[in-house]
Amino acid sequence: MKPVMLSVKELAHELGVSAQSIRRAYWAGLIPGYRFQKMLRFDLALVRQILLERGLSTMRSDRARPAAAADGAQPDQAPVR
């Protein structure tokens, strides 16, 4: 079977992350990819396999962000006066 080669934007959409996150992961060596001139292409099956081996289903962080307070201040910050 021929591999499905995706662009940065297409892979980001498939994994539910930003295109910049895909580029960062590629340059950090976290996901495999292929460079053709200035274009980056990724084998979707290979990237998913690598992520599963690392115990991830996507690259998205599941850390919850704290909810904003009613007055707009962050919970861990004092209000600015």
N, C-alpha and C positions, 0 to 999 in steps of 0.2 A: 504494500500500500504506500502511496506517495505521501510524504509528510505535509501537513497543513502549515504553511509558512505565513505568519502574521506580522503586520507592522507593529510598531510600538503602541500606536493608538488602538489598534484592534485587540492586541493582547491585554492592554489596560482595561478595555471594556469587558473582555471575557473574565478577567480576574477581579474586577470590581475595584480597581485602584486607579490612580492618576498615571498619565503617561510619564511624568517626571519620576514617579516611584519605580516604573519599569526601567527607565534609563539608569537610575541610581543603582538598582539591583544588578543590572548588567555590568556596569563599570566596577562595582564592588566584587564581581565574580560570583554572585549568589544565584544567578540564573544563566543558562547557556544561550547564546545567540550567535548570529552570523552577520558580519559586516560586508556589505557590497558598496564600495565607494563610501558615501556618507550615510547610506541606508542601513538600518538595523532590521533584521528579520528573526523571528523566533518560531521554533517548532512547538506548537501548542501541546502535543502529547508529551514531549520531552520535558517541557517546563512544568507541566502538571505532575509528572513522575518525580521530578526533583523536589517539588514542593511537598508531595506526599511522603517522600523519604525523610524529609525534615519535620514531618508532623504537621504540615500546614495544608489547608484546603485552598486558601488564597493567601495573598501577601498582606491583606488588610489586617490591621491591628484591631483586636476585639476589646481593647481597653475602653471603658466608658468614660466619657467626658463629664465632668460635674455640671449639673444644671445651673443656669444663671439664676441669681436671686431676683426677687420681684423688682428691686430698685436698679437692676442692671449690673450690680457689682458681682465679681466672681466670689465664690464661697470662701476661698482661701486668701482673699485680698481685702484690705480695709477700704472703705469708700474714700474717694478723693474729694477733698474739700477745698 
